[in-house]
Amino acid sequence: MEIGIKADNMVRAARQTIEEAGPNADLSLADEVEKGILQVQAALASGDSEEIRSRTEELEKVIKALYRKTQDRKREQEQREFAKRGVEQ
């Protein structure tokens, strides 16, 4: 049953990651996360522990990729804004 709890937590984390990414989200990665959520939910419904574990691990990898990409985009945006302010002064 512990694997089911981990899977549920990963689904919540995935949704939160997409929400927090907002306009900085990479759309293709966000779509992969959404698909991963559905796959984890289907695995949970099947009750197959190995499938749940496998799908949860896959979702975790995609969440991390989306998070990294989002952080990169935020840093780039901040650098552009900083540079723009430097030019305006």
Rosetta silent file (secondary structure, phi, psi, omega in degrees, C-alpha in Angstrom):
SEQUENCE: MEIGIKADNMVRAARQTIEEAGPNADLSLADEVEKGILQVQAALASGDSEEIRSRTEELEKVIKALYRKTQDRKREQEQREFAKRGVEQ
SCORE:     score description
SCORE:     0.000 S_00000001
   1 L     0.000  -25.759  179.293    0.000    0.000    0.000 S_00000001
   2 H   -58.495  -36.254  179.931    2.954    2.318    0.529 S_00000001
   3 H   -63.751  -34.203  178.110    3.523    2.390   -3.234 S_00000001
   4 H   -67.319  -38.110  177.686   -0.021    3.702   -3.673 S_00000001
   5 H   -65.796  -43.960  178.484    0.626    6.533   -1.246 S_00000001
   6 H   -61.316  -41.773  179.822    3.824    7.442   -3.071 S_00000001
   7 H   -63.160  -44.858  177.641    1.959    7.396   -6.385 S_00000001
   8 H   -59.758  -43.641  178.834   -0.790    9.667   -5.033 S_00000001
   9 H   -63.013  -37.525  179.846    1.828   12.069   -3.681 S_00000001
  10 H   -67.598  -37.835  176.929    3.608   12.094   -7.040 S_00000001
  11 H   -62.351  -44.854  178.065    0.364   12.953   -8.836 S_00000001
  12 H   -62.147  -43.544  179.148   -0.165   15.885   -6.445 S_00000001
  13 H   -62.578  -38.151  179.584    3.437   17.015   -6.942 S_00000001
  14 H   -63.716  -45.916  179.446    2.999   16.812  -10.710 S_00000001
  15 H   -63.367  -40.712  179.521   -0.094   18.997  -10.656 S_00000001
  16 H   -65.088  -40.273  179.646    1.611   21.491   -8.369 S_00000001
  17 H   -62.579  -43.687  178.045    4.672   21.623  -10.632 S_00000001
  18 H   -63.023  -45.075 -179.187    2.534   22.389  -13.681 S_00000001
  19 H   -61.407  -46.014 -177.749    0.597   25.041  -11.762 S_00000001
  20 H   -69.565  -28.623  179.806    3.736   26.719  -10.428 S_00000001
  21 H   -66.310  -34.372  178.272    5.413   26.663  -13.839 S_00000001
  22 H    50.442 -133.293 -176.725    2.642   28.837  -15.224 S_00000001
  23 H   -70.993  -12.201  178.729    3.603   30.642  -18.428 S_00000001
  24 H   -85.834   -1.742 -177.001    7.203   29.435  -18.091 S_00000001
  25 L   -68.601  137.048  170.558    6.146   25.816  -18.563 S_00000001
  26 L   -75.583  117.939 -171.920    7.539   23.925  -21.532 S_00000001
  27 H   -63.305  -37.247 -179.801    4.297   22.814  -23.178 S_00000001
  28 H   -68.235  -38.864  176.894    5.603   19.498  -24.473 S_00000001
  29 H   -69.376  -38.411  177.340    6.958   18.578  -21.033 S_00000001
  30 H   -61.779  -39.206  176.095    3.739   19.740  -19.370 S_00000001
  31 H   -63.898  -40.252  177.692    1.836   17.443  -21.758 S_00000001
  32 H   -62.785  -39.556  178.240    4.150   14.567  -20.818 S_00000001
  33 H   -63.784  -44.831  178.731    3.468   15.244  -17.150 S_00000001
  34 H   -59.183  -43.882  177.952   -0.294   15.233  -17.802 S_00000001
  35 H   -63.505  -40.583  178.561    0.009   11.910  -19.638 S_00000001
  36 H   -61.968  -38.822  177.177    2.121   10.559  -16.797 S_00000001
  37 H   -59.718  -47.087 -179.910   -0.558   11.534  -14.303 S_00000001
  38 H   -62.347  -38.484  179.515   -3.143    9.594  -16.291 S_00000001
  39 H   -67.212  -40.536  177.645   -0.845    6.577  -16.513 S_00000001
  40 H   -64.803  -43.069  179.729   -0.228    6.571  -12.759 S_00000001
  41 H   -63.003  -39.468  177.803   -3.944    6.878  -12.095 S_00000001
  42 H   -65.686  -40.281  178.367   -4.660    3.968  -14.457 S_00000001
  43 H   -64.022  -41.951  177.084   -1.972    1.892  -12.733 S_00000001
  44 H   -59.863  -41.848 -179.818   -3.494    2.715   -9.342 S_00000001
  45 H   -64.754  -32.614 -179.655   -6.895    1.615  -10.614 S_00000001
  46 H   -74.756  -26.202 -178.923   -5.426   -1.679  -11.822 S_00000001
  47 L    78.034    4.787 -179.448   -3.854   -2.395   -8.437 S_00000001
  48 L   -79.556  107.444 -174.552   -0.717   -3.822  -10.086 S_00000001
  49 H   -58.076  -41.480 -179.380    2.099   -2.846   -7.702 S_00000001
  50 H   -66.568  -40.435  177.700    4.850   -3.207  -10.296 S_00000001
  51 H   -65.762  -41.719  178.260    2.944   -1.075  -12.813 S_00000001
  52 H   -60.337  -47.818 -179.737    2.273    1.561  -10.148 S_00000001
  53 H   -60.405  -47.248 -177.895    5.968    1.661   -9.211 S_00000001
  54 H   -62.782  -47.647 -179.221    7.094    1.859  -12.834 S_00000001
  55 H   -66.680  -35.400  178.920    4.624    4.587  -13.835 S_00000001
  56 H   -66.317  -42.578  177.970    5.388    6.582  -10.685 S_00000001
  57 H   -63.020  -41.428  178.122    9.130    6.496  -11.435 S_00000001
  58 H   -62.403  -43.729  179.573    8.493    7.620  -15.024 S_00000001
  59 H   -62.834  -40.619  179.838    6.319   10.488  -13.815 S_00000001
  60 H   -60.082  -41.299  179.078    8.976   11.562  -11.331 S_00000001
  61 H   -62.628  -42.363 -178.201   11.565   11.823  -14.117 S_00000001
  62 H   -70.829  -36.433  176.978    9.289   13.986  -16.261 S_00000001
  63 H   -61.011  -45.437 -179.821    8.387   16.224  -13.308 S_00000001
  64 H   -62.280  -40.286  178.812   12.078   16.824  -12.652 S_00000001
  65 H   -64.267  -43.122  178.322   12.678   17.659  -16.323 S_00000001
  66 H   -63.662  -42.470  179.781    9.764   20.126  -16.326 S_00000001
  67 H   -61.230  -47.320 -179.939   10.998   21.724  -13.110 S_00000001
  68 H   -61.076  -44.716 -179.162   14.543   22.149  -14.469 S_00000001
  69 H   -63.933  -40.815  179.269   13.286   23.609  -17.751 S_00000001
  70 H   -63.614  -44.540  178.999   10.967   25.991  -15.902 S_00000001
  71 H   -63.243  -39.874  176.990   13.775   27.188  -13.645 S_00000001
  72 H   -60.722  -44.655 -179.931   16.024   27.732  -16.670 S_00000001
  73 H   -65.071  -39.571  178.861   13.339   29.812  -18.364 S_00000001
  74 H   -64.058  -42.578  178.453   12.744   31.878  -15.231 S_00000001
  75 H   -62.896  -42.988  178.578   16.471   32.597  -14.911 S_00000001
  76 H   -61.652  -42.234  179.320   16.672   33.607  -18.577 S_00000001
  77 H   -64.052  -43.082  178.684   13.688   35.919  -18.173 S_00000001
  78 H   -63.232  -39.316  178.788   15.208   37.496  -15.059 S_00000001
  79 H   -65.183  -41.478  177.959   18.503   38.033  -16.871 S_00000001
  80 H   -63.136  -43.480  179.979   16.732   39.696  -19.798 S_00000001
  81 H   -65.388  -39.999  178.099   14.801   41.972  -17.445 S_00000001
  82 H   -63.207  -45.467  179.915   17.969   42.823  -15.524 S_00000001
  83 H   -64.107  -39.400  179.388   19.820   43.611  -18.745 S_00000001
  84 H   -63.918  -42.871  178.518   16.903   45.714  -19.987 S_00000001
  85 H   -65.532  -35.525  178.674   16.879   47.754  -16.778 S_00000001
  86 H   -64.679  -35.464  179.644   20.621   48.231  -17.071 S_00000001
  87 H   -74.540  -34.402 -178.474   20.206   49.664  -20.538 S_00000001
  88 H   -72.115  -23.970 -175.632   17.372   51.971  -19.491 S_00000001
  89 L   -80.688    0.000    0.000   19.343   53.566  -16.665 S_00000001
